[in-house]
Amino acid sequence: MRPNRHNVGRVFNEVPELYDRVRPGYPAELFADLGAVTGMGERSSVLEVGCGTGQATRSLAALGCSVTALEPGPDLAAIARQRIASFRNVEVETSTFEEWDNRGRHFDALVAASSWHWVDPSIGWQRAHDVLRPGGWMVLLGHVVVRLPGEPEVYAETADLHERFCPGNPDWGHPPLEEDVRGTDEGWGLVDDPGGLFGPTIVRWYPTVQWFDGDGFADLLRSQSLYRRLDRDVREPLLDAVAERIRTRMGDRASRRYLSVLRVGQRAQ
């Protein structure tokens, strides 16, 4: 079941500083490719949906684009404003995309970085089409957690802990292999399909990795919606046990591997 989208801002807004510190950013190569594919630059206007603390926002601004960034969580939006204060071409507005007043504005690109799955698809895709200029670009950025064959991986080492503290959770499971994910290079990924509103997608993958000690990895999990939705009296003992397991079984050093992904499609006329 999809979580209630109206609660999403509150879920991440509970831990804005932690979210800003531990969540992965996006590689510079991705934004270089985005600029090359779309032609985005100093004269381009971008609407960013769900900017969080501004991780992708800063890279979009560095391309020279004029960015209007939406973020429903007020504390997250406040950090984003601090992070992009040196850029004169960025404005952060506190709103969901569905409820946002565009005041007649239209954009050359709409960018959603790890956020489009929180947007109501019955509203989002059509509204994205409507706020883009003819020939504008729909851009989804994201991260897929993956594993490499034979490499120690945290969930494999802690599956028993997850079942002990929260048995039967349908979201528990091992990350897919990187090579399997690379084969899923069509369409818009796991979000609902937009139908004929946008043309064929261009999909590119970028391997990235974060390294943590046990406490750091537990903090990463604390920043994620899957764990934030757990009751505190379940979440905190579970994550304390995960941190201890990383210290004792993994030498207090654990990787989190991702394939960052760029999905780009042009607005159909």
C-alpha positions as MATLAB code, in Angstrom:
seq = 'MRPNRHNVGRVFNEVPELYDRVRPGYPAELFADLGAVTGMGERSSVLEVGCGTGQATRSLAALGCSVTALEPGPDLAAIARQRIASFRNVEVETSTFEEWDNRGRHFDALVAASSWHWVDPSIGWQRAHDVLRPGGWMVLLGHVVVRLPGEPEVYAETADLHERFCPGNPDWGHPPLEEDVRGTDEGWGLVDDPGGLFGPTIVRWYPTVQWFDGDGFADLLRSQSLYRRLDRDVREPLLDAVAERIRTRMGDRASRRYLSVLRVGQRAQ';
ca = [
       0.000    0.000    0.000;
       1.297    3.461   -0.900;
       1.847    5.635    2.212;
      -0.415    8.642    2.688;
       1.306   11.333    0.643;
       0.014   14.137    2.842;
       2.134   12.732    5.693;
       5.341   12.567    3.688;
       6.540   16.058    4.510;
       6.057   15.323    8.197;
       7.891   11.976    7.977;
      11.119   13.491    6.668;
      10.557   16.817    8.414;
      11.013   15.009   11.760;
      14.765   14.678   11.145;
      15.844   17.397    8.686;
      19.466   17.732    9.829;
      19.943   13.958    9.849;
      18.361   13.695    6.406;
      20.713   16.362    5.074;
      23.779   14.694    6.589;
      23.342   11.059    5.595;
      21.217   10.814    2.464;
      23.215   10.270   -0.750;
      23.680   13.057   -3.251;
      23.897   12.672   -7.013;
      27.117   12.346   -9.021;
      28.375   15.323  -11.016;
      28.422   13.137  -14.150;
      24.639   12.795  -13.928;
      24.104   16.550  -14.077;
      26.638   16.915  -16.879;
      24.658   14.341  -18.868;
      21.387   16.052  -17.956;
      22.687   19.323  -19.367;
      23.973   17.615  -22.497;
      20.735   15.713  -23.172;
      18.294   18.559  -22.510;
      20.382   21.622  -23.324;
      19.568   23.058  -19.896;
      21.690   26.071  -19.055;
      21.687   29.712  -18.050;
      18.475   30.572  -19.881;
      16.543   27.536  -18.667;
      13.854   27.606  -15.999;
      13.438   24.519  -13.807;
      10.682   23.465  -11.427;
      12.018   21.035   -8.821;
       9.394   18.946   -7.016;
      10.304   17.762   -3.510;
      13.712   19.374   -3.082;
      14.315   18.085    0.463;
      17.338   19.911    1.859;
      18.505   21.015   -1.590;
      20.988   18.327   -2.559;
      19.960   18.241   -6.225;
      18.909   21.903   -6.148;
      22.487   23.093   -5.753;
      23.625   21.078   -8.762;
      20.768   22.403  -10.892;
      21.630   25.950   -9.863;
      25.274   25.304  -10.710;
      24.205   24.575  -14.294;
      23.040   28.186  -14.376;
      19.338   27.331  -14.443;
      16.711   29.437  -12.713;
      15.176   27.031  -10.176;
      11.834   27.140   -8.380;
      12.040   24.385   -5.767;
       9.007   22.984   -3.933;
       9.271   21.250   -0.558;
       6.291   20.405    1.690;
       8.326   19.989    4.899;
       8.957   23.445    6.412;
      12.090   22.418    8.310;
      13.546   20.690    5.257;
      12.724   23.773    3.179;
      14.472   25.975    5.745;
      17.685   23.945    5.428;
      17.381   24.047    1.628;
      17.199   27.855    1.760;
      20.370   27.925    3.853;
      22.176   25.555    1.499;
      21.340   27.536   -1.638;
      21.722   31.013   -0.134;
      24.750   31.745   -2.326;
      22.700   31.209   -5.503;
      20.597   34.124   -6.708;
      18.749   31.977   -9.245;
      16.891   29.707   -6.779;
      13.654   30.158   -4.848;
      12.267   27.577   -2.400;
       8.484   27.465   -1.884;
       6.900   25.385    0.895;
       4.182   23.355   -0.816;
       3.277   20.009   -2.278;
       3.189   19.886   -6.063;
      -0.488   18.990   -6.053;
      -1.466   22.073   -3.992;
       1.107   24.506   -5.399;
      -0.072   27.713   -7.074;
       2.007   28.153  -10.228;
       0.584   31.654  -10.792;
       0.649   31.093  -14.540;
       4.344   30.178  -14.639;
       5.713   27.614  -17.104;
       9.087   25.881  -17.156;
      11.633   24.323  -19.488;
      12.104   21.289  -17.233;
      10.524   19.611  -14.226;
      12.979   17.724  -12.026;
      12.032   15.346   -9.204;
      14.918   13.809   -7.247;
      13.801   10.722   -5.289;
      10.409   12.364   -4.783;
       8.036   11.669   -7.674;
       6.698    8.477   -6.078;
       5.201   10.690   -3.345;
       3.157   12.677   -5.891;
      -0.416   11.552   -6.601;
      -0.194   10.133  -10.154;
      -3.810   11.039  -10.901;
      -2.749   14.684  -10.563;
       1.017   14.765  -11.001;
       1.625   13.636  -14.571;
      -1.024   15.858  -16.134;
       0.051   18.814  -14.041;
       3.684   18.243  -15.022;
       2.654   18.300  -18.678;
       0.639   21.476  -18.113;
       3.386   23.482  -16.368;
       6.035   22.580  -18.951;
       6.520   24.630  -22.081;
       6.205   22.859  -25.463;
       9.314   20.736  -25.870;
      10.004   20.846  -22.126;
      11.635   17.980  -20.257;
      10.401   15.686  -17.491;
      13.361   14.516  -15.389;
      13.335   11.883  -12.641;
      16.440   11.257  -10.549;
      16.740    8.463   -8.040;
      18.814    5.844   -6.283;
      18.335    2.082   -6.323;
      20.043    0.215   -3.482;
      21.991   -2.721   -4.947;
      24.476   -5.369   -3.910;
      27.520   -6.952   -5.508;
      27.998  -10.728   -5.600;
      30.076  -11.949   -2.673;
      30.387   -8.592   -0.913;
      29.195   -8.423    2.720;
      25.893   -6.542    2.812;
      24.089   -5.148    5.842;
      20.644   -6.632    5.295;
      22.133  -10.098    4.760;
      23.885   -9.726    8.112;
      20.811   -8.351    9.942;
      17.772  -10.093    8.422;
      17.270  -12.016   11.673;
      17.216   -8.752   13.618;
      14.638   -7.235   11.301;
      12.395  -10.265   11.751;
      12.921  -10.312   15.502;
      11.907   -6.687   16.044;
       9.327   -6.314   13.247;
       8.336   -9.763   11.971;
       6.603  -10.223    8.657;
       7.174   -6.712    7.312;
       6.589   -7.063    3.541;
       9.226   -4.397    2.815;
      12.088   -6.402    4.307;
      14.317   -8.054    1.748;
      17.726   -8.253    0.126;
      18.748   -5.525   -2.332;
      18.838   -6.665   -5.977;
      22.095   -7.371   -7.753;
      23.534   -4.395   -9.623;
      23.626   -6.270  -12.914;
      19.914   -7.099  -12.649;
      18.952   -3.472  -12.052;
      20.973   -2.281  -15.037;
      18.700   -4.363  -17.245;
      15.650   -2.279  -16.270;
      16.465    0.640  -18.538;
      13.110    1.509  -20.058;
      10.262    3.793  -19.000;
       9.879    5.739  -15.777;
      10.850    3.039  -13.297;
       8.560    2.029  -10.454;
       6.210    5.031  -10.634;
       2.914    4.967  -12.528;
       3.170    5.339  -16.300;
       2.207    8.762  -17.710;
       0.603    7.363  -20.845;
       1.153    9.550  -23.885;
       1.991   12.775  -22.018;
       5.738   12.351  -22.492;
       7.895   10.830  -25.193;
      10.344    7.905  -24.912;
      12.725    8.011  -21.970;
      16.483    8.225  -21.968;
      17.826    6.187  -19.025;
      21.363    6.282  -17.637;
      22.887    4.622  -14.559;
      25.691    5.819  -12.274;
      27.224    3.533   -9.606;
      27.836    5.236   -6.260;
      28.722    4.026   -2.773;
      28.607    5.357    0.780;
      30.666    3.925    3.645;
      29.537    4.018    7.269;
      30.418    2.728   10.677;
      27.641    1.006   12.610;
      26.190    4.152   14.150;
      26.348    5.977   10.828;
      24.537    3.213    8.992;
      21.820    3.195   11.654;
      21.438    6.956   11.152;
      21.059    6.417    7.408;
      18.200    4.003    8.072;
      16.663    6.487   10.529;
      16.360    8.963    7.654;
      14.371    6.597    5.434;
      10.585    6.422    5.268;
      10.505    2.636    5.707;
      12.054    2.977    9.166;
      10.488    6.320   10.094;
       7.057    4.722    9.738;
       7.910    2.161   12.431;
       6.876    2.930   15.991;
       9.783    4.465   17.850;
       9.820    1.631   20.402;
      10.376   -0.797   17.507;
      12.639    1.346   15.320;
      15.199    2.389   17.900;
      15.938   -1.067   19.415;
      16.132   -2.501   15.883;
      18.588    0.135   14.676;
      20.674   -0.097   17.829;
      20.940   -3.857   17.186;
      21.853   -3.236   13.520;
      24.638   -0.853   14.578;
      25.976   -3.412   17.066;
      25.897   -6.165   14.437;
      27.922   -3.998   12.024;
      30.468   -3.371   14.765;
      30.827   -7.014   15.767;
      30.443   -8.877   12.448;
      31.551   -6.374    9.817;
      34.504   -4.659   11.473;
      32.422   -1.488   11.999;
      32.560   -0.677    8.279;
      29.606   -1.182    5.965;
      28.839   -0.075    2.421;
      25.592    1.164    0.943;
      25.759    0.728   -2.815;
      23.462    2.470   -5.242;
      22.808    2.838   -8.878;
      21.847    6.464   -9.260;
      19.537    6.846  -12.233;
      18.614    9.619  -14.649;
      15.325    9.271  -16.558;
      14.487   11.975  -19.077;
      11.535   12.334  -21.445;
      10.285   15.230  -23.542;
       6.801   16.706  -23.244;
       4.472   15.439  -25.944;
       2.808   18.243  -27.884;
];
